[in-house]
Amino acid sequence: MTDFLSPKERSERMARIRGSNTRPEIALRKVLHSLGLRYRLNRADLPGKPDLVLPRHKAVVFVHGCFWHRHSDCSIATTPKSNTAFWVEKFEKNVARDNRVTALLNATGWRVFVVWECELGSARKAQATGERIAELIRGEKGF
């Protein structure tokens, strides 16, 4: 299947994809804040510039897009039919970078939590996911 957009139009569309302050990220932030957790955003001094940093709990949270970070068994994590080799290589690099960043953070004593975009798709899902992550961050279930 050929792309229905011109290369210029495709480039413009891809440039509009946000790297921070995405809807899923904001949904999670609202829930965690309402549960009393305080955090910093995108600390550049930490590997991978985590979306949320909770220094008091020595924890970081990444809100991953299912498509870009390859959430397994997720319907959002499709592979484009055109230029497939490029996309597969890009996705593999993203996953390798995620693994490398997680290892670096763990090695320096940080606990790393990953929340997937599909877990924040509705207000109900965001609330449930936020409560689950808050429990883990606070260590309320023996974490």
C-alpha positions in Angstrom: 0.0 0.0 0.0 1.4 3.4 -1.0 1.3 6.4 1.3 -1.6 8.7 0.5 0.4 11.7 1.8 3.3 13.4 0.0 6.7 13.2 1.7 6.2 16.9 2.8 2.8 16.2 4.2 4.0 13.1 6.0 6.9 15.0 7.5 4.6 17.8 8.7 2.3 15.2 10.3 5.1 13.4 12.0 6.6 16.7 13.3 3.3 17.3 15.2 3.7 14.2 17.3 4.4 15.4 20.8 7.2 14.1 23.0 6.0 15.4 26.3 2.7 16.7 27.8 0.7 14.1 25.8 -2.9 13.3 26.7 -2.0 10.0 28.3 0.8 11.6 30.3 -1.4 14.5 31.6 -4.2 12.0 32.5 -1.7 10.0 34.7 -0.3 13.2 36.2 -3.8 14.3 37.3 -4.5 11.0 39.0 -1.2 10.8 40.8 -1.4 14.4 41.9 -5.0 13.8 43.2 -3.6 10.9 45.2 -1.1 13.1 46.9 2.0 12.2 45.0 4.3 15.1 44.0 6.7 14.8 41.1 9.0 16.6 38.8 8.7 16.5 35.0 11.3 15.4 32.4 14.5 15.8 34.5 17.3 16.1 32.0 19.9 15.0 34.5 18.5 11.5 34.6 19.0 8.9 31.8 16.1 8.9 29.4 14.6 12.1 30.8 11.8 10.3 32.6 8.3 11.7 32.2 7.7 11.8 36.0 10.3 11.8 38.7 9.4 11.2 42.3 12.6 11.9 44.2 11.0 11.2 47.7 10.2 7.7 46.6 13.3 7.3 44.4 11.0 6.3 41.5 10.5 7.4 37.9 7.6 6.8 35.6 7.7 6.6 31.8 4.5 7.0 29.9 5.1 5.0 26.7 3.2 5.2 23.5 2.2 1.7 22.5 3.1 2.3 18.8 6.5 3.9 19.3 7.7 1.6 22.2 6.1 -1.6 20.9 3.6 -2.6 23.6 3.4 -6.4 23.1 -0.1 -7.8 22.3 -1.5 -4.3 21.9 -3.7 -3.3 18.9 -2.1 0.1 18.8 1.4 -1.3 18.2 0.9 -2.0 14.5 3.7 -2.0 12.0 3.2 0.3 8.9 2.9 -1.6 5.6 5.0 0.9 3.7 8.7 1.3 4.3 8.5 -1.6 6.8 12.3 -2.2 7.1 12.8 1.4 8.2 10.0 1.1 10.8 11.2 -2.2 12.2 14.7 -0.9 12.6 13.3 2.3 14.3 11.2 0.3 16.7 14.1 -2.0 17.6 16.2 1.0 18.4 13.5 2.5 20.6 13.1 -0.7 22.6 16.9 -1.1 22.9 17.1 2.5 24.2 14.3 1.9 26.7 16.0 -1.2 28.0 19.4 0.6 28.3 17.8 3.6 30.1 16.0 1.3 32.5 19.2 -0.6 33.3 21.1 2.7 33.9 18.3 4.0 36.2 18.1 0.8 38.2 21.9 0.7 38.5 21.8 4.1 40.2 19.1 3.1 42.6 15.9 4.4 40.9 12.8 2.2 40.6 11.4 2.4 37.1 7.7 2.1 36.2 6.3 2.0 32.7 2.7 3.0 32.0 1.4 2.3 28.5 -0.8 4.7 26.5 -3.6 2.1 26.2 -3.8 1.9 30.0 -4.8 5.6 30.1 -7.3 5.7 27.2 -10.3 6.6 29.4 -10.9 8.4 32.7 -11.8 5.1 34.3 -8.7 3.4 33.0 -6.5 6.3 34.0 -7.8 6.3 37.5 -7.3 2.6 37.9 -3.8 2.7 36.5 -2.9 5.7 38.5 -4.0 4.0 41.7 -2.1 0.9 40.9 1.1 2.9 40.1 0.7 5.0 43.3 0.5 1.8 45.4 3.6 0.4 43.8 5.5 3.7 44.2 4.6 4.0 47.8 5.4 0.3 48.4 2.0 -0.4 49.8 1.9 -3.9 48.4 5.2 -5.1 49.5 7.2 -3.7 46.6 
